[in-house]
Amino acid sequence: MNRSVAIVGMGGVFPTCSSLENFADKLFTNQSLIRRWEEAASFGKQMRSHVSGFVTLEEAGLYAQWSKNAPQYPETYLDHKERIPYEHLATADIGSIWAMLSGIDAIKMCGWEQSEVESVRTGVTIGSGGGGHSILRPSWHSFFNDGRKSRSLGSHGVDRAMAYRDAANVACLLKTKGVCEAVGSACATGLSNIGHAYRLIKFGLQDRMLAGGVEGTSIETFVGFDAMTVLSRGYEPEKSSRPFDKNRNGFVCSFGGAVVALEELEHAKARGANIIAVIDGYHNNADGDGDMFAPSYDGQKRLWQGLKGEVPGLKPDVVKAHGTSTPAGDSIELFSIISELGAEGYHISAPKSQFGHMLGAAGSVELVASLLMLQQQTVSPCLNTDELNDGKEWIQEQPGWAGTEKPVAAFRHLLPSQALQKEINQIVSLNYGFGGTNAAISISRYGK
């Protein structure tokens, strides 16, 4: 009931990057993966924001086979690099393909035998923030507006848009026989799936898990957030995501995916696995204040307190912040971190400053970023934290505020604007989502 869990593999699909190594290189050389999105810009004034960290089909080595019956409907995708058999491409949307590619890479890294992959003790938990929009929109338009018969779009509309399609496609491709599920928790989804997988191993229900989150490039998803007026605008692409900066005005809607391979620690040691990190503990909760969108200082403090209960003596060298670059979210997160850790002895990393907010993929991609920080002993930066507020934040002026009275500028030393080399033995990774869902995981270097 209390087994230890190791992270033994990882893989992903990242904006503008050709590989995991390329992703790491860009992270630690202070590069931005955000660029102008011409598809968004083509709508002109219909959309407020035109920047994103996105992945094109060509960059992922894929090609869409478009329907002759419905414009913009991809009947299936083709893999130029022949990594995924055709029959598994026919049941997948673009995000599910990324999940399969990430899973393949994670297994290559961890070195599981085929018999271990196909075991009843190996499971899959992978999710996404939204479901199959790029499949559903053209298919519905063809049926409802153009009057075409339902069968003209083929028989895979359901499986390519179902809620757990990412996990299902990975499990079918790899023939795993254990748990196959998808946790959905908005922008905490990627980390929630990893936390769930950790618990399945910790409590003895599985020995190995592939876990993570993806968010396939989708203009439909982008439009939804643009309509909420929560996206960054008015800056050059590489300057658009600016967590904790005084002049932040919204997040950058981005896309990508990552999967990690988890394994019971003693089993991993026995087979001589390359152990990237061990999971110290995981905690999740809800704000409980009835607000669908606003972050909660009390909810985030309780998240930290729960994690401390899971990990006695918790003392991270780095806190990987959710750090969305929104006026409401960043200050509350910073103040909740300080309330529980103090203001010395650690640094805060904000990977969204480099690649934006990947929604359902954010938690898994940012955990991969945290694993790379452990490997390279380097803190990834808070890019664009050019000017910190030396006055009160809105939350500090609310009645009953019980947190710090110091301004964000007082904590400049915690927020490196460039990559920073230092000894890193423990990292806490945080993610939050609409509906008041919060998740935190602590990872440590093996043997430290």
C-alpha positions, 0 to 999 in steps of 0.5 A: 500500500506504500510502494515507491514509484520511479520515472523511467522514460519520457517522450513528447511532441513540442512546438518548433522542436524536432526531438526531446533533446531539441526541446531541452536545448531551447528551454535552457538557452532561453528560447521561445517556442511561440510564433505568429499563427497564420491560421488565427491571423487569417480571421483578422479582427474576428480574433483578438490574439494571433500567437500560439505555440503550435505544432503543424502536421508537417513538423510532426511528420504527418499528412492529412488525407482530406475527405472528398465529401466534406471540405476540411474533414481529415478522413485519416492521417498518414505517418511519413516516418512509418512510426504508427501502423495505418489501422491505428491512424484511422481511429485517431485525431491529431492529439491521439497520434501525438499521444501514441508517438510520445508513448512510443518514445517513452517506452524506447527510453525506459526499455520495457520488454514487449511482454512487460508492455503487454502485461496486465500490470501495465496501464495507460492514463492519458487525457486532453482538455477538449475533445476532437473539435477539428473532427467534429466541426467539419463533420457536423457542418457537412451533416447539418448544413450541407445535408450530406448523409451521415455515412459519407464521413466514414465510421470513425467520428465517434472513436476519434472524438470520445473523451478517452480517445488518447488513452484508448489509442495508446492502449490499442497500439501497444496492446497493454492489458492493465488500466486504460483511463483518461482523467479530465481536469481542465488545465490540470489534466496532464498532471492529474493523469500522472498523479492517478498513475502514480497512485495506481502503482503506489497502492499496488494495482499496477506495476507500470504506467504510461501517463500524461496529456495532449492537446492537438492543434485546434483553431476551434479550441483557440477560438473558444479562449479568444472569446473569453478575452483571456489570451495575450495580445499586443506583444511580439510572439516571443514576448507574449507570454510573460508570467509575473510581469507587471504588464502581463495581459493574458496567456498564450493558447498553445498545443503539444503533448507528453507521456512519461513512463512510471514503474514501481521502484524496486522492479526498476532497480532490479532490471537496471533501469535508468531512473530519471527521478522518483516521485515523492508524493502527489496531492490534488484538491478543489478550491471549494469556493464555488467559482468556476474561473478565479484562482483561490489563495486558500485552495492553493495553500491547502494544496501545498499543505496536502503535499507536505502531508504526503512528503514530510520534510518537503524542501524543493530547490525549484517550484515549477509554477503554473504561471499562466501570465494572467493578471488574476492567476500569477500573483495568487500563485506566487503568494501561495508559494511564499506562504508555504515555503518562505522567500528563500532557498529555492527558485521558481520556473515558469515554462509557459513563458517559453511555450505558452499554455498547452491546456490539457497537455500543460501538466505533462509537458511541464513535468517533462520540463521539470525532469529535464531541469533535474537532469541538466541541473538548470532552472528553466527561466521566467522569460519576459519578467521584465518589470515586476509590480512594486505596488499592491496586487488586486488580491492584496486589496481585498477585504480579509486578505491574510497573505503577504503585504509585500509586492511581487517586486520583493520576490525578484530573486525567486524569478530568474529571467534567464536559465540558471545553473544550480544544484537541484535535488527536488522539484515541485510541479504545480498545475491548476484548472477551471472548476477550481481543480489543483494538482501538485507533484514532488519529484527528486533525483534518484539516490539523493 
